[in-house]
């Protein structure tokens, strides 16, 4: 079918080829993180080495049936938000292909979330629950392949499948990955834990990811425990994967993939200033809560407890600017920033089929409230307020719902 392009689509397979030909030989990828992989943060990590970025996970049902959800959940820029993969949670082929057709003009590919281990997602038929239905997964991929142009990327983010032992787990994972490859996925992303293991740091199965990598002809992105540049390089060396993805490591240090700071474990001051510049250019498009949350993740490890408490009590951007200038001499660029250009995302190019439109109240249940802090930010905030030593703070496994 013919769908309009609001910008040229990037050739995603070429990205992997080009990355393999240059040092460090792997594509550097920012994960789909609920609440946090938004446009402004994507701009920050792209300035610091990220070569491929994902949107936050979007509930396809809401996106398909609600213009409000589309405007709330997805923003992009015509200038510096490429290449971009939009990730959706969907439970059937029609939901997923409809979302793909709607978002097609504004991104370079669509990704199906099969990795979220949270009970709410599985109860609704999303995330890891799809790994139990290989026939459905094949149908989803094949439906999108039949509907959208070949160049448009289709991918799946998955976990290791469970098994009676490690050998069975790896064999089942390879079998499903090869099935998806044969159905036409452009690449796969593999988080090296099973659903039951969630995000426990010591359960990452690097050997299993390496075995899956060797079994595929398409690129594989590996994900798990990447909290520094050294971690990323080590995971590549161990798996020889086409790409390495980071999530909470990028929250703690958005310059994680910047080779200028190979030994840096804290967010560099230059990166902090970039975030303030991005906020200045974004204006009201970047809400205070999101702006403040990212600063909390990025800078808390540099603060003593009293400063953390003061910082957490701030309620306006002006107060944050004054606090950072006073205590850390970090301010937006003195030259000023021109206002950012945001794409005017309209969806009149495609009207979802009538049978895909559900009752608005059901769709509204899946639209999370951006003005609330969320369970895992609250847990992190409680942890950082209880720590006096700066090296006690880490994001750890708190962000189990990020992707």
BELDA-V860305 format. One record per backbone hydrogen bond with DSSP energy under -1.0 kcal/mol. CO is the residue of the C=O (numbers start at 1). NH is the residue of the N-H. If there is no record, write none. Layout:
co & nh
CO & NH
CO & NH
This chain:
co & nh
10 & 12
12 & 16
13 & 17
14 & 18
15 & 19
16 & 20
17 & 21
19 & 22
22 & 25
27 & 244
28 & 51
28 & 52
29 & 246
30 & 54
33 & 36
33 & 37
38 & 42
39 & 43
40 & 44
41 & 45
42 & 46
43 & 47
45 & 50
46 & 49
52 & 30
53 & 85
58 & 89
59 & 63
60 & 64
61 & 65
62 & 66
66 & 70
67 & 71
68 & 72
69 & 73
70 & 74
76 & 343
83 & 53
84 & 108
85 & 55
86 & 111
87 & 58
88 & 113
89 & 60
92 & 96
93 & 97
94 & 98
95 & 99
96 & 100
97 & 101
98 & 102
99 & 103
100 & 104
103 & 106
108 & 153
109 & 86
110 & 155
111 & 88
112 & 157
116 & 128
118 & 122
119 & 123
121 & 126
122 & 125
126 & 129
127 & 130
128 & 131
129 & 132
130 & 133
133 & 137
134 & 138
135 & 139
136 & 140
137 & 141
138 & 142
139 & 143
140 & 144
141 & 145
142 & 146
143 & 147
144 & 148
149 & 152
153 & 110
154 & 186
155 & 112
156 & 189
157 & 114
158 & 191
165 & 169
166 & 170
167 & 171
168 & 172
169 & 173
170 & 174
171 & 175
172 & 176
173 & 177
174 & 178
175 & 179
176 & 180
177 & 181
178 & 182
179 & 183
180 & 185
181 & 184
188 & 221
189 & 158
190 & 223
191 & 193
192 & 205
193 & 160
197 & 200
200 & 203
204 & 206
205 & 209
206 & 210
207 & 211
208 & 212
209 & 213
210 & 214
213 & 216
219 & 188
220 & 242
220 & 243
221 & 190
222 & 245
223 & 192
225 & 227
228 & 232
229 & 233
230 & 234
231 & 235
232 & 236
233 & 237
234 & 238
235 & 239
236 & 240
242 & 27
243 & 222
244 & 29
246 & 31
247 & 250
247 & 251
248 & 252
249 & 253
253 & 256
255 & 258
258 & 261
261 & 264
268 & 272
269 & 273
270 & 274
271 & 275
272 & 276
273 & 277
274 & 278
275 & 279
276 & 280
277 & 281
278 & 282
279 & 283
281 & 340
282 & 285
283 & 286
287 & 291
288 & 292
289 & 293
290 & 294
291 & 295
292 & 296
293 & 297
294 & 298
295 & 299
296 & 300
299 & 302
300 & 303
304 & 308
305 & 309
306 & 310
307 & 311
308 & 312
311 & 314
316 & 320
317 & 321
318 & 322
319 & 323
320 & 324
321 & 325
322 & 326
323 & 327
324 & 328
324 & 330
333 & 336
343 & 345
347 & 350
353 & 356
354 & 357
359 & 362
359 & 363
360 & 364
363 & 366
364 & 367
369 & 372
374 & 378
375 & 379
376 & 380
377 & 381
378 & 382
379 & 383
380 & 384
381 & 385
389 & 392
390 & 393
395 & 398
398 & 400
399 & 402
402 & 34
